[in-house]
Structure formats: structure tokens, C-alpha cells
Amino acid sequence: MAVSGFDIDVPRWDQSTFMGRLKHFANITDWRTALLPDSRLDEAKALVESCRAGSVPPGTTEEQLLYAKKLYDSAFHPDTGDRMNLIGRMSFQVPGGMAITGGMLQFYRTVPAVVFWQWVNQSFNALVNYTNRNAASPITPNQIGVAYLTATSTALATAVGLNFYTKRAPPLVARWVPFAAVASANCVNIPMMRQQELLNGIAVTDENGNKLGHSKKAAVKGITQVVISRITMAAPGMIILPVIMQRLEKFKFMQRITFFHGPLQVIMVGAFLVFMVPAACSLFPQQCSMAVSKLEPELRESILCHYGDSVQYVYFNKGL
């Protein structure tokens, strides 16, 4: 049915609840959108912008508008409106993550293999973290390089160190080394890639989007939530899958098809990620909030001076 006066920016689902956010992120992290050409994404953006301007093309249906908004949210940065690089989009987490995680879980026994797959994973993560940062806080090429090298070094040190340590441990423990490396690197990679927000603060607004200033405390809260979400995203596949594979490998038919172990792990990781990507993104609202009383004294006083008690909370995009 054709529509007029349609508010395309009103959330389809309640963003204050986990289930509402889960439906939202399941919609915009749909891996199938990563297969679409840029021309199709640009068409979706044009339709969204036309709707915002109040000039919906005649004959456009509500379903078409909702699908255009899905493509727009999946491929364009919420702060800048620029099209994000393909590999850095959350919609690419399933195909990209399943291939890399499957490789880490399959090739964990030798140091060269560990080094290679951790390097690939951290390169992928660095691009994802940069792409999904809060774009209101610019970062220099030197800072990107330092963040990348630090996170990669952390992952390699953790993986190689634990690889040696677990040689005498039960086989299952060694299979969990990749997850330990990924978790530790996330604790470094994300804060380093978004260091400008920690150093200078993240832009905060009132509920109507009016900018109130910059807050380092808000940046710490937002980045901490992103770190927790990313580790949660990887955890089920990298913790449960090794247990499944260890049991499967005891069967004779599995011992005869060792060449299929790698592809099998890639497929199973993909099955985990199809659910875990939207679930992990949904743990916390993307538009994060913080009470004015918890802000830095200077910012708190500035808000009280200009707005009195009318502003009780500030809001900011925590990124993904």
C-alpha cells in the first residue's frame, strides 16, 4: 500500500528492551545485505532521504520504505551517513567471522598457524572497530597504526604464550586458547582504536539531540559495553564448538574425513554467529544514556547552568 507522511526514523521495535533490540539488529545485521551491490545501497539511501524530506516517490509502499531503511542502517554510518566499507559492516560479521574463527579453531596446534590466524583476526577486528566507531571523535592514521600493532601484539603474545603453556594440559584446554587471545585483544583493540573518545570525551546530547558537550566518563561506559558485546559475540562459538569437535573427532567416520574438519567448523561457527551477532549487539542500547549526576563536574555544572534541572540524562552513540 502507498504511504504518505511516513516517519522512517521511528524505530520499528522498542529499543528499551532486549527483545526489541534483538529484532532490530537481526534485521540490520542480516548477512544477505552484504551481498548487495553499492548501487542498490545507494538507491536505498536516496529513498530514505527522500522520505525524510517528505517527498516519497508516488507508488512507494511501506514495505519498500522499511526495506530501504534496513539496507540504509546496515550499510551507512549512523553519525556521518557515509557508506561503510563492506568488511567493517556488522552485516559482514557472519561470513567474515565464520571463516576467520573457523581457521583459528582448526589451526591452533602450531605457532606459525597461530600467528597467522591471530594476525588475520586482529586485522579484521581493527577494520570493524574503526568502521563502527563514534565518528564524532576523529582518529589519526598514527593512532590507528598504534592501536592495530598493540592489539595484534597482545593477541599473539596471549595465543603463543598459552600455546606453549597448554602443551601438557588436556587437549580441550588448548582448543580454548584462540578464545583467550581474542578476548584479551578485544580489551586492547577497541579502547585503542577509540582512544580519542577516552582522551577528549564523546559527544553527548539531550533527548532532542541538542549537543551538550563531551564526556570522558560517557566514553568509558560506551566502550566498555562494546568490549563486553564483542567478547559475548565470540564466546559461544569459540567455547562450545571445541567441546563438540573434540567429541566428534572420537568417531571413526570423523577420523577418516579429517579434510572436512575445517569446513565443518566454519559452517558451525556461522550457525552460532547468525544468532550471536544480533544478540551481542542487543545487550546494550546503541543510543547509550548516562545520568547528568555521573558526568564530570565541569560538564555537569555547564548543563545545570544552561538547562537547570530540565536535563536529567545525556545520550550518546556508543558505537558497535
N, C-alpha and C positions, 0 to 999 in steps of 0.2 A: 504494500500500500504506500502511496506517495505521502510525504510528510512536509510540514512547514512549521517553522518556529521550533525546530528540534534542538535541544541543548545537548550537543555532542560531548561536552566535558563533564556532564553529571555521571558519576560512577554507576555502572550497571549493578554492582553489588556493594553491600555495606562494608566499607573499608575499616570500620572499627572492630570487626570480628574476624577471627582466623578463617572461618569458612568463606566469608565474603572475599577476603584477600586471596584465598586459595583459588577460588573460581576466577578471580581477576588475573592472577599470574598464570594459571593453567591456560587461560585464553591468550595472553600476550607472549608466553614463552613456548608456544606451540612450535615444535621444531620444523614443521612443514612450511612455516613462513620464511624460514631461512633459504628455502629453495626458489623463492620467487625472484624474478629479475628486478633490478633497480628501477626500471621504467614503471613496473606495476606498483612499487612502493611510492614512487613519486606521484603517480595518479591518485593513490590513496591519500597522500598528504594534501594534494590540491583539493580533493573533495572535502577533507576535514577542515581546511582553511576556508573554503567556500561556505561551509555550514556555519563556521564561527562568524563569518562576515554577514550571515543572514541571507545568502544567495544560493540556496540549494538548487542544483540543476533540475529542471522540470522532469517529472517521472522517476526521480530518485526515491527508492524505498527505504524504510527504516532499517531493513536488513542490510542493505548496501552501505548505509552510513555506519552501522555498527561494525561491519567487516572492515571498512576503511579505517575506522578508529583502532581496531585490533592491529592492523598492519602498521599504522602510524605509531602506536605505543610500542610495538615490538622492534621497530627499526630506527626510530628517531629519538634523539636525546630529549628528556623532559625539560631540561633547563635551556638548551640552545635551539632545539628544533632541527638540528643538523642530523643528517643520516649517519648512523653509527657504522663503523666498519663491520663486515659480516662476522668475523671470528670473535669480536668482542661482544656481540649481542647475546643476551640471555637465551634467545631462541636457538642459538648455536651451541648451548651448553650440552644438550643431549648428544648430537653427533660428534662434537669435538671432545667432550668429556668421556664418552664411552670408548672412543678409540685410544685416548691417552691413558685413561685409568686401566683399561684392559691391558695395555702394554706394560704398565707399571706392575700390575698384579701377576702377569705371566713371566716377565723377565726380571726377577728380583734376586737371583742367586749369585750373579757375578757383578763385580764392581763396575766394569765398563758399561754393562747393561743398566745398572742402577743410575750411574752418572748420566747416561744418555737420556733415559726416560724422565728423570727428575729435571734435567735441563729443558726438555721439551715441555713438561708440565708447567714449570715456572715461567717459561716464555709465553705460554698460552695464558696463564693466570695474570701475568703483568699486563697483557693487552686487554684482558677482560676488566681488570681493576681500573686501568686508565680510561677505558671506554665508558665505564659506569660510575665514574667519579662524580662529585658535585661540581659541575662545570663553572660555577661561580667563583671557584678557587683555582686559578691557573697554576700550572706546574711547569718548570723549565726543563729543557732536554737533559741538563746535567743532573737534576733531581730524579728524573725518570731513570737515567742510567745508574745512579747510585742505588735507587730502590730495587731495580732489577738485579744488579750484582749482589746486593745484600741478601735478598730473598733467595736467589739461586744458591748462594754460598751456604745459607742456613739449611736449605733443603738437602744439599749434597753432604754437608757435614753430618746432619742427622741421619740420613739414609746410609751413608758409607760407615759411619761410626757404629750404628746399630747393626748393620750387616755383619761386621766383624764380631760384635758382642754376642749376636744370636747364633753363631755357628755351632755352639754347644747347647743351645736351647732347643726345645721341641720345635718341630717343623712349622707348626701353626704360628708360633711367635714370629718367625722370620717372615711369614706372609703378611704380617701386620706392620712391618717396617715401612712400606710405602705410605700407609695412612699417617704414621707418626711424623714422617717427613713432610707430608702435605699439610698437616695440622700446624706444625711448627712454622713452616714457611708462610702460611696464611697470616699468622700472628705478626709476621715481619713485613710481608709484601704489601698488604693492604694499608697499614699505617704509613709505610714509607712512600707508597705511591700517592697517598693523600696527605703528605706532610704539610703542605701549605695550609690546609684546614686546621691542623693541630698547632701550627706556628702562628697563624694570623686570625684564626677563627673562621667559622662557617656562617654564611649569611642567614639571618633569622628574620622572620616576618610575623605580623599579626595574622589573625584568621582570615583577613581580607586580602592578604598578600602584600601589605604595605611593609617595606623594609625598615627594620628597627635597628640594625647594626650587625656586628659579627661577634660570635661567641666561641671560645676555645672549648668550654665545657660541653656545649652542644655538639661540637665536632667529635669530642671523645666519646660521647654517648652514641652518636650515629655510627662512627667507625667500629666501635666495639660490637654493636649489633650486626654490622655487616660481617665481621670476622666470625661471630657465632653462627650466622646463617651459612657462610661458605663451608665451615667445618661440618656443620649439620648436613649440608648438601652431599658431601663426600662420604660421610660416616657409614651409612647402611651398606652401600656397595663395597666399600673397602674393608669393612669389619665382618659382615655376614658372608660375603662371597668367598673369601678364603676358607671359611669353615665348610661351605658347600663343596668347593673344589677339592678340598682335602679328602672329604668322604667319597666323592665321585671317583677320584683317582685310584681308589682301592678296588674298584670293579675292573675285571679283566677286559671288558669291552672298551673301557676308557684307556686302559694301558696300551691297547692296540691302535688307538687313534690319537696319539699324543699331538699330532699336527693340528688337530681340531681344538685343542685346549685353549689356545689363544683366541681364535674367533668366537668360541663359546663364551669366554669371559667377557669379550667385547659386547656380545649380544645381551648377556645377563646384566652387565653394568648399565647398558642402555635402558633395560627394563626398570632398574632401580631409579635412574635419573629422570625418566618420564614423569615419575611421581615426585621425586625428591627435589627437583629444580623448583617447581612452583611451591611445594611445601616449605622449603627452606626460605624462599623469598617472602613467604607469607608469615613468618614467625613474628615480624615486627612491621608496623605500618611504614610505608615508604616516606610519607609525609610525617616525620617524627615530631613530637612535641616535647616541650620542657617548661616547667613552671618558672615564672619570672623570678620567684624567690630563690631558685637554684642557680641563677646566672651569676656571672662575675659582678662584683659590687658596682663597678663603673657603668656597665651596661644596664644593670638593674636600676640604678639611680637615674640614668638618662631616660629610661622608659617611664619611670614614675614621674619624672619632671614634665615630660611631654604629654603623657596619657593618663596620669593618675592611676587609679585602681581599675580602669576600664580594660586594661590588658593584663590578664592573669597568666596566659600561656603564650609562648612563642613557637613558631613552626619552621621546619627546615627539611629539605630533601636529603635524606641520609645516604642516598645512592644505593646501588645493589652490589 
